[in-house]
Amino acid sequence: MLCPNCGTDVSSAGRFCPNCGTPLQVAKPAMDTAPQQQYQPPQYPQPQYQQPPYPQPQYQQPYQPMQAAAPQMNWYKFLIYFALFAGAVVNAVNAIRFLTGLVNGSSAEAQWLYAIFPGWKTVDIIVGLLLLVLVAFSIYTRFRLSGYYKNGPLCLYLTYGLAALSNIVYLLGVALVISGTGISMTDLEIVPTIVSIIVSIVMIVINVVYFNKRKQLFNK
């Protein structure tokens, strides 16, 4: 540094020139005005986590076997709520008519018939007793069917079989009574009795087919 007055080289860091005493202006060290860069950590790309595409389980209902449609039971309901009760009432009335002889007409006509054909009264009494048995068995059958017992359908077949039997016994008994008298069975009103026998047989066949398709219901 040179003195501005005398030009002496001043090497010390004093404030005055050692030669002439001129005050010296010591230059302040220039400050670095360059902008200071702030340290920034390196930016590394952050990996983005992606959930692996696992297959989503699909809810499936448990397998249920297809169930067969429930069989129609209208005929069954008709039997247990009406037919068997009505049949029992009709057969009870007929049993009284056979036992009293009124099936042959008035009381006087019955006595006249029994006087000519003594065995006829026996036939009427036997048929009347069979009908009483049929009445009781019809009620028993009704409750066996309504309770879904295994023998319910069989009891129904026997009910119609017993009805046919009572009519067959009547026809055979009358035929035996009038044999040798010159009276033919065609002279008597036997058509309704024959029709009743046929109806009973048809009902047995119909009910066998019907209840064979529903026998799994009667399991008690």
C-alpha positions in Angstrom: 0.0 0.0 0.0 1.4 3.5 -0.9 1.0 6.6 1.1 -1.1 9.1 -0.8 1.0 12.0 0.4 4.6 10.9 0.0 4.3 7.7 -1.9 6.1 5.7 0.8 5.4 2.0 0.6 3.6 1.3 3.7 3.5 -2.4 4.4 2.3 -2.3 7.9 -1.3 -2.3 8.7 -1.0 1.0 10.7 -3.4 3.9 10.3 -0.7 6.6 9.6 2.2 6.8 7.2 5.5 6.2 9.1 7.3 8.8 6.8 5.0 11.8 6.7 2.3 10.8 9.2 -0.5 11.1 6.7 -3.6 9.2 7.9 -4.1 6.1 5.9 -7.4 4.7 4.9 -7.2 1.0 5.4 -9.4 -0.7 2.9 -11.7 -3.0 4.4 -11.6 -6.4 3.0 -14.2 -6.7 0.4 -16.9 -9.0 1.4 -17.8 -11.6 -0.9 -21.1 -10.5 -2.2 -21.6 -13.6 -4.3 -24.8 -15.2 -3.4 -24.3 -18.1 -1.1 -25.7 -21.2 -2.4 -27.7 -23.1 0.1 -27.0 -26.7 0.3 -29.8 -28.8 -0.9 -29.7 -32.5 -0.6 -30.0 -34.3 -3.8 -33.5 -35.1 -4.8 -33.9 -38.8 -5.4 -37.1 -40.0 -7.0 -39.2 -41.7 -4.4 -40.5 -45.0 -5.6 -44.3 -45.2 -5.5 -45.7 -48.3 -3.9 -48.3 -50.0 -6.0 -50.3 -52.8 -4.6 -49.9 -55.9 -6.6 -53.0 -56.8 -8.5 -54.2 -59.7 -6.4 -57.4 -61.2 -7.8 -60.4 -60.3 -5.7 -62.2 -63.3 -4.4 -65.8 -63.4 -5.7 -68.4 -64.4 -3.2 -70.3 -67.4 -4.2 -73.3 -68.8 -2.5 -72.8 -72.3 -1.2 -74.2 -74.9 -3.5 -77.7 -75.8 -2.8 -79.1 -78.8 -4.5 -82.2 -78.1 -6.5 -85.3 -79.1 -4.6 -88.1 -80.7 -6.4 -91.3 -78.8 -6.4 -93.7 -79.7 -3.6 -96.4 -82.0 -4.8 -100.0 -80.8 -5.0 -102.0 -81.9 -2.1 -105.5 -80.7 -3.1 -106.9 -84.2 -3.3 -105.4 -85.2 0.0 -107.0 -82.2 1.7 -110.3 -83.0 0.1 -110.1 -86.5 1.5 -109.2 -85.6 5.1 -111.4 -82.6 5.4 -114.5 -83.7 3.5 -114.7 -87.0 1.7 -113.9 -89.4 4.6 -116.2 -87.5 7.0 -119.0 -87.4 4.5 -118.5 -91.0 3.6 -118.7 -91.9 7.3 -122.0 -90.1 7.7 -123.5 -91.6 4.6 -122.4 -95.1 5.6 -123.7 -94.6 9.1 -127.2 -93.7 7.7 -127.1 -96.7 5.4 -126.0 -99.0 8.3 -129.1 -97.9 10.2 -131.4 -98.5 7.2 -130.0 -102.1 6.7 -130.2 -103.0 10.4 -133.8 -101.7 10.7 -134.8 -103.1 7.3 -135.8 -99.7 6.0 -133.5 -100.2 3.1 -136.2 -102.3 1.6 -139.0 -99.7 2.0 -141.3 -99.1 4.9 -141.3 -101.2 8.0 -144.4 -103.2 6.8 -142.7 -103.9 3.5 -139.6 -105.1 5.2 -141.5 -107.4 7.4 -143.4 -108.8 4.4 -140.0 -109.4 2.5 -138.5 -111.1 5.5 -141.5 -113.3 5.8 -141.1 -114.5 2.2 -137.3 -114.7 2.3 -136.2 -115.4 5.9 -132.5 -115.2 4.9 -132.9 -111.7 3.6 -132.9 -110.2 7.1 -129.6 -111.9 7.9 -128.1 -110.4 4.8 -129.2 -107.0 5.8 -127.9 -107.3 9.3 -124.5 -108.5 8.0 -124.2 -105.6 5.6 -125.4 -103.1 8.3 -122.6 -104.4 10.6 -120.0 -104.1 7.8 -121.1 -100.5 7.2 -120.7 -99.7 10.9 -117.2 -101.1 10.7 -116.6 -99.0 7.6 -117.7 -95.9 9.5 -115.3 -96.4 12.3 -112.5 -97.3 9.9 -113.1 -94.2 7.8 -112.6 -92.0 10.9 -109.5 -94.0 11.8 -108.2 -93.6 8.2 -108.8 -89.9 8.3 -106.5 -89.4 11.3 -103.9 -91.7 10.0 -103.7 -89.7 6.8 -103.8 -86.3 8.5 -101.0 -87.4 10.8 -98.8 -88.5 7.8 -98.5 -92.0 9.1 -96.9 -94.6 6.9 -100.1 -96.8 6.9 -102.3 -93.8 6.1 -102.6 -94.5 2.4 -103.0 -98.2 3.0 -105.8 -97.5 5.4 -107.5 -95.5 2.6 -107.2 -98.4 0.2 -108.7 -100.7 2.8 -111.6 -98.2 3.3 -112.6 -98.3 -0.3 -112.0 -102.1 -0.3 -114.3 -102.5 2.7 -117.0 -100.4 0.9 -116.7 -102.7 -2.1 -116.8 -105.7 0.1 -120.1 -104.7 1.8 -121.7 -104.3 -1.6 -120.4 -107.6 -2.8 -121.6 -109.3 0.3 -125.0 -107.8 -0.3 -125.2 -109.0 -3.9 -124.0 -112.5 -3.1 -126.3 -112.8 -0.1 -129.4 -111.7 -2.0 -128.5 -114.0 -4.9 -128.2 -116.9 -2.4 -131.5 -116.0 -0.8 -133.5 -115.8 -4.0 -131.9 -118.8 -5.6 -134.5 -121.4 -6.5 -137.4 -119.0 -6.2 -137.7 -118.1 -9.9 -136.6 -114.5 -9.2 -133.7 -113.3 -11.2 -131.1 -110.8 -10.0 -132.0 -108.7 -13.0 -135.5 -108.3 -11.5 -134.0 -106.4 -8.6 -132.6 -103.0 -8.4 -128.9 -104.0 -8.2 -127.5 -101.5 -10.7 -126.6 -98.9 -8.0 -124.9 -101.6 -6.0 -122.8 -102.7 -9.0 -121.9 -99.0 -9.7 -120.8 -98.6 -6.1 -118.5 -101.6 -6.4 -117.0 -100.2 -9.6 -116.5 -96.8 -8.1 -114.7 -98.2 -5.1 -112.3 -100.2 -7.3 -111.6 -97.1 -9.4 -111.0 -95.0 -6.3 -108.5 -97.6 -5.0 -106.5 -97.4 -8.3 -106.6 -93.6 -8.4 -105.4 -93.3 -4.8 -102.6 -95.9 -5.2 -101.2 -93.8 -8.1 -101.7 -90.6 -6.2 -100.1 -91.6 -2.9 -97.3 -93.6 -4.5 -96.0 -90.2 -5.8 -96.2 -88.8 -2.3 -95.2 -91.7 -0.1 -92.1 -89.9 1.1 -94.4 -87.5 3.0 -95.9 -90.3 5.1 -93.0 -91.3 7.2 -94.2 -91.4 10.8 
